């Protein structure tokens, strides 16, 4: 028997606050494990200048409006903020939510929003990943009640930095998103409690094995890291009906179906969705985070728990 856990990510573009609040409360009532939103300053699906909300503000409002679901950014864009400020924000979220915060972290990829805001995007993906590793190390120390002073030549310049109060959680979990096999997965092995990646089942299995190798290299128990896959799901009794719902969502977001995303688009009845998710289980993943665009689909949110989860749990 599997206890497969579901998270849900409510995309913050092309939405309204009442819609985001209603969907978050629904997920909270239905016993989803975790609730996420994007950390973007411009829309990433369709026209970049569509309306979009800021991530940490959403999480704080959700914290006050929900009771049990864990909360985080999928994932926080490291170049947006000083890591010390991130640690303070996540600790504050942990207090507002009575101990439900997750520190979602990633290297960032959307150049446009950085350049438009005058934020340093770095000279390469590799440089941003180095920044992420350094930032995550500092955030882990701060969340654990330690003191951070940067080494000479480091990207950040912390000087005897310490924070009060500590988080409510004795070990506030860190989520790292991304699938880079040399740098990202090494950072995951060193610091993460959750890892999220989107890939085909074969690639999920391969990356999972590589993460195990990184864990062995740093002396970390691989079982300490929860593997979460990423996918987009619409549940209806027929594939055609599900695709019509998806088309409505993409129309709202001024976009269409992208061929390079087909591997993670699951449309159809519960048995089909469960079959696809069991492929992820076979690759070593015990949880998935379902990304959802506006208008948020209440039927899918409901049926993932009532119809799909029992099928996946039975294997």
C-alpha positions as CSV (number, residue, x, y, z in Angstrom):
1,X,0.0,0.0,0.0
2,X,1.4,3.4,-1.0
3,X,0.6,6.6,0.8
4,X,1.1,8.9,-2.2
5,X,1.0,12.5,-1.3
6,X,-0.5,15.4,-3.4
7,X,0.5,19.0,-3.5
8,X,-1.1,21.7,-5.6
9,X,0.4,24.8,-7.2
10,X,-2.0,27.6,-8.0
11,X,-0.5,29.7,-10.8
12,X,-0.6,33.3,-9.8
13,X,-0.9,34.8,-13.3
14,X,-4.3,35.8,-14.9
15,X,-6.0,35.2,-11.6
16,X,-8.0,37.1,-9.1
17,X,-7.4,37.0,-5.3
18,X,-10.9,35.6,-4.6
19,X,-10.2,32.7,-7.0
20,X,-6.8,32.0,-5.3
21,X,-8.3,32.2,-1.8
22,X,-11.2,29.9,-2.7
23,X,-9.0,27.3,-4.3
24,X,-6.5,27.4,-1.4
25,X,-9.3,26.8,1.1
26,X,-10.6,23.9,-1.0
27,X,-7.2,22.2,-1.0
28,X,-6.9,22.8,2.7
29,X,-10.2,21.1,3.3
30,X,-9.4,18.1,1.1
31,X,-6.2,17.1,2.9
32,X,-3.7,18.1,0.3
33,X,-0.2,17.8,1.8
34,X,1.2,21.1,0.5
35,X,0.1,24.3,-1.4
36,X,2.3,26.4,-3.6
37,X,2.4,29.4,-5.8
38,X,4.9,30.7,-8.3
39,X,7.6,33.2,-7.5
40,X,7.5,35.3,-10.6
41,X,7.1,39.0,-11.2
42,X,5.8,38.6,-14.7
43,X,3.6,36.0,-16.3
44,X,5.5,33.0,-17.7
45,X,2.7,31.4,-19.7
46,X,1.6,33.5,-22.7
47,X,2.0,37.3,-22.6
48,X,4.5,38.3,-19.9
49,X,2.5,41.4,-19.1
50,X,-0.6,39.6,-17.9
51,X,-1.6,40.4,-14.3
52,X,0.4,38.4,-11.7
53,X,0.7,38.6,-7.9
54,X,3.8,38.5,-5.7
55,X,4.5,35.1,-4.1
56,X,5.4,35.7,-0.4
57,X,2.4,38.1,0.0
58,X,0.1,35.3,-1.3
59,X,1.6,32.8,1.2
60,X,1.1,35.1,4.1
61,X,-2.5,35.6,3.2
62,X,-3.1,31.9,2.7
63,X,-1.4,31.2,6.0
64,X,-4.1,33.3,7.8
65,X,-6.9,31.7,5.8
66,X,-6.0,28.0,6.0
67,X,-5.6,25.6,8.9
68,X,-3.4,22.5,8.1
69,X,-1.9,22.6,4.6
70,X,1.9,23.3,4.3
71,X,2.8,26.4,2.3
72,X,5.7,27.4,0.0
73,X,6.9,28.9,-3.2
74,X,7.5,26.6,-6.2
75,X,10.1,27.8,-6.1
76,X,11.6,31.0,-4.7
77,X,13.7,32.8,-7.3
78,X,17.1,33.2,-5.5
79,X,18.3,36.3,-7.4
80,X,15.1,38.2,-6.4
81,X,16.1,38.6,-2.7
82,X,19.0,38.5,-0.3
83,X,19.1,35.0,1.3
84,X,19.0,36.6,4.8
85,X,15.7,38.3,3.9
86,X,14.4,35.0,2.6
87,X,15.2,33.3,5.9
88,X,13.4,36.1,7.7
89,X,10.4,35.9,5.4
90,X,10.1,32.1,5.7
91,X,10.4,32.3,9.5
92,X,7.7,34.9,9.6
93,X,5.5,32.7,7.4
94,X,6.1,29.8,9.8
95,X,4.8,31.9,12.7
96,X,1.8,33.2,10.8
97,X,0.9,29.7,9.7
98,X,1.6,28.0,13.1
99,X,4.4,25.9,11.8
100,X,3.4,25.2,8.1
101,X,6.1,26.9,6.1
102,X,8.4,25.3,3.5
103,X,11.4,27.3,2.1
104,X,11.1,26.8,-1.6
105,X,14.3,27.8,-3.5
106,X,15.6,27.7,-7.0
107,X,18.2,29.3,-9.3
108,X,15.6,31.2,-11.5
109,X,15.4,31.0,-15.3
110,X,13.2,33.9,-16.6
111,X,15.7,36.5,-17.8
112,X,13.0,39.1,-18.8
113,X,11.6,39.7,-15.3
114,X,15.1,40.1,-13.9
115,X,16.2,42.6,-16.6
116,X,12.9,44.6,-16.4
117,X,13.4,45.0,-12.6
118,X,17.1,45.6,-12.8
119,X,17.9,42.4,-10.9
120,X,21.3,40.7,-11.4
121,X,20.6,37.6,-13.5
122,X,24.2,36.4,-13.4
123,X,26.5,35.6,-16.4
124,X,25.3,31.9,-16.7
125,X,23.1,29.2,-15.4
126,X,26.2,27.8,-13.6
127,X,26.8,31.0,-11.8
128,X,23.2,31.2,-10.6
129,X,23.5,27.7,-9.4
130,X,26.6,28.6,-7.4
131,X,24.6,31.5,-5.9
132,X,21.8,29.1,-5.0
133,X,24.2,26.7,-3.3
134,X,25.7,29.5,-1.2
135,X,22.3,31.0,-0.4
136,X,20.8,27.7,0.6
137,X,23.7,27.0,3.0
138,X,23.1,30.4,4.7
139,X,19.4,29.9,4.9
140,X,19.7,26.5,6.5
141,X,22.0,27.9,9.2
142,X,19.7,30.9,9.9
143,X,16.6,28.7,10.0
144,X,18.4,26.4,12.5
145,X,19.2,29.4,14.8
146,X,22.9,29.8,13.7
147,X,25.1,32.7,12.8
148,X,26.3,33.4,9.2
149,X,29.5,35.2,8.2
150,X,30.5,35.0,4.6
151,X,33.8,33.8,3.4
152,X,36.2,36.1,1.6
153,X,35.2,36.2,-2.1
154,X,31.7,34.9,-1.6
155,X,28.8,36.3,-3.6
156,X,27.0,37.3,-0.4
157,X,28.6,39.4,2.3
158,X,27.0,38.3,5.6
159,X,28.6,39.7,8.8
160,X,27.7,37.9,12.0
161,X,24.1,37.6,10.8
162,X,21.6,36.0,13.2
163,X,17.8,36.0,13.4
164,X,15.3,36.1,16.2
165,X,12.8,34.5,16.7
166,X,13.5,31.0,15.4
167,X,10.9,29.3,13.3
168,X,8.2,27.4,15.1
169,X,9.3,24.2,13.3
170,X,12.5,22.7,14.8
171,X,13.6,21.8,11.3
172,X,11.9,24.0,8.8
173,X,12.0,22.1,5.5
174,X,13.7,23.3,2.4
175,X,12.3,22.5,-1.1
176,X,14.7,22.8,-4.1
177,X,13.3,22.7,-7.6
178,X,15.3,21.7,-10.7
179,X,16.9,18.8,-12.4
180,X,20.5,19.8,-13.1
181,X,22.5,16.7,-12.5
182,X,25.9,18.2,-11.6
183,X,25.1,21.3,-9.5
184,X,21.4,21.4,-8.6
185,X,21.2,17.8,-7.4
186,X,24.4,18.2,-5.4
187,X,22.7,21.2,-3.6
188,X,19.6,19.0,-3.1
189,X,21.7,16.3,-1.5
190,X,23.3,18.7,0.8
191,X,20.4,20.7,2.0
192,X,16.9,19.8,0.7
193,X,14.1,18.1,2.5
194,X,11.9,18.1,-0.6
195,X,13.0,18.0,-4.3
196,X,10.7,18.8,-7.2
197,X,11.4,18.1,-10.9
198,X,9.4,17.6,-14.1
199,X,10.6,14.9,-16.5
200,X,9.5,11.8,-18.3
201,X,9.4,8.6,-16.1
202,X,12.7,7.4,-17.6
203,X,14.4,10.7,-16.8
204,X,12.8,10.9,-13.3
205,X,14.3,7.5,-12.6
206,X,17.8,8.5,-13.9
207,X,17.8,11.7,-12.0
208,X,16.6,10.0,-8.9
209,X,19.6,7.6,-9.1
210,X,22.0,10.5,-9.6
211,X,20.6,12.2,-6.5
212,X,21.3,9.0,-4.5
213,X,24.9,9.2,-5.7
214,X,25.2,12.8,-4.6
215,X,23.7,11.8,-1.2
216,X,26.3,9.1,-0.8
217,X,29.1,11.5,-1.7
218,X,28.0,14.0,1.1
219,X,27.0,11.4,3.6
220,X,23.3,12.1,3.5
221,X,20.5,9.5,3.8
222,X,18.6,9.6,0.5
223,X,15.4,8.7,2.4
224,X,15.6,12.1,4.1
225,X,14.6,13.8,0.9
226,X,11.0,13.6,-0.4
227,X,10.9,13.3,-4.2
228,X,8.1,15.3,-5.8
229,X,7.3,15.2,-9.5
230,X,5.6,18.1,-11.4
231,X,2.7,17.7,-13.8
232,X,-0.5,19.4,-15.1
233,X,-3.7,17.4,-14.6
234,X,-7.3,17.8,-15.8
235,X,-9.7,15.1,-14.7
236,X,-12.9,14.4,-16.6
237,X,-14.6,11.2,-17.6
238,X,-13.3,11.5,-21.1
239,X,-10.0,12.8,-22.5
240,X,-12.0,15.1,-24.9
241,X,-13.8,16.7,-22.0
242,X,-10.6,17.2,-20.1
243,X,-8.9,18.8,-23.1
244,X,-11.8,21.3,-23.4
245,X,-11.2,22.4,-19.8
246,X,-7.5,22.8,-20.6
247,X,-8.3,24.9,-23.7
248,X,-10.4,27.2,-21.5
249,X,-7.5,27.6,-19.1
250,X,-5.0,28.3,-21.8
251,X,-7.4,30.8,-23.4
252,X,-7.6,32.7,-20.0
253,X,-3.8,32.7,-19.9
254,X,-3.3,33.8,-23.6
255,X,-1.4,30.6,-24.4
256,X,-1.8,27.2,-26.0
257,X,-0.5,23.7,-25.7
258,X,3.2,23.5,-26.0
259,X,4.6,20.4,-27.5
260,X,7.6,20.3,-25.2
261,X,5.2,20.0,-22.2
262,X,3.2,17.1,-23.4
263,X,5.2,14.6,-21.3
264,X,3.7,16.2,-18.1
265,X,0.1,16.9,-19.3
266,X,-2.3,14.3,-18.0
267,X,-5.8,14.7,-19.3
268,X,-8.6,12.1,-18.8
269,X,-10.4,9.9,-16.3
270,X,-9.1,8.9,-12.9
271,X,-7.8,5.5,-13.9
272,X,-5.7,7.0,-16.6
273,X,-4.3,9.7,-14.3
274,X,-3.5,7.1,-11.7
275,X,-1.7,5.0,-14.3
276,X,0.5,7.9,-15.3
277,X,1.3,8.8,-11.7
278,X,2.2,5.2,-10.9
279,X,4.9,5.5,-13.5
280,X,6.4,8.3,-11.3
281,X,6.1,6.0,-8.3
282,X,8.1,3.4,-10.2
283,X,10.8,6.0,-10.8
284,X,11.1,6.6,-7.1
285,X,8.8,9.5,-6.5
286,X,6.3,9.4,-3.6
287,X,4.5,12.7,-4.2
288,X,3.5,14.9,-7.0
289,X,2.7,18.7,-7.2
290,X,-0.1,19.4,-9.6
291,X,0.3,22.8,-11.3
292,X,-3.0,24.5,-12.1
293,X,-3.7,27.5,-14.2
294,X,-6.7,29.8,-13.9
295,X,-9.6,29.3,-13.9
296,X,-8.8,26.8,-11.2
297,X,-10.6,23.6,-11.8
298,X,-12.6,22.6,-8.7
299,X,-13.6,19.2,-10.2
300,X,-10.0,18.2,-10.7
301,X,-9.0,19.5,-7.3
302,X,-11.7,17.4,-5.7
303,X,-11.3,14.2,-7.8
304,X,-7.5,14.0,-7.4
305,X,-8.1,13.2,-3.7
306,X,-11.5,11.3,-3.9
307,X,-10.9,9.3,-7.1
308,X,-7.2,9.3,-8.0
309,X,-5.4,8.9,-4.7
310,X,-7.1,5.6,-3.7
311,X,-6.1,4.1,-7.1
312,X,-2.5,5.2,-6.8
313,X,-2.3,4.1,-3.1
314,X,-3.4,0.6,-4.2
315,X,-0.8,0.5,-6.9
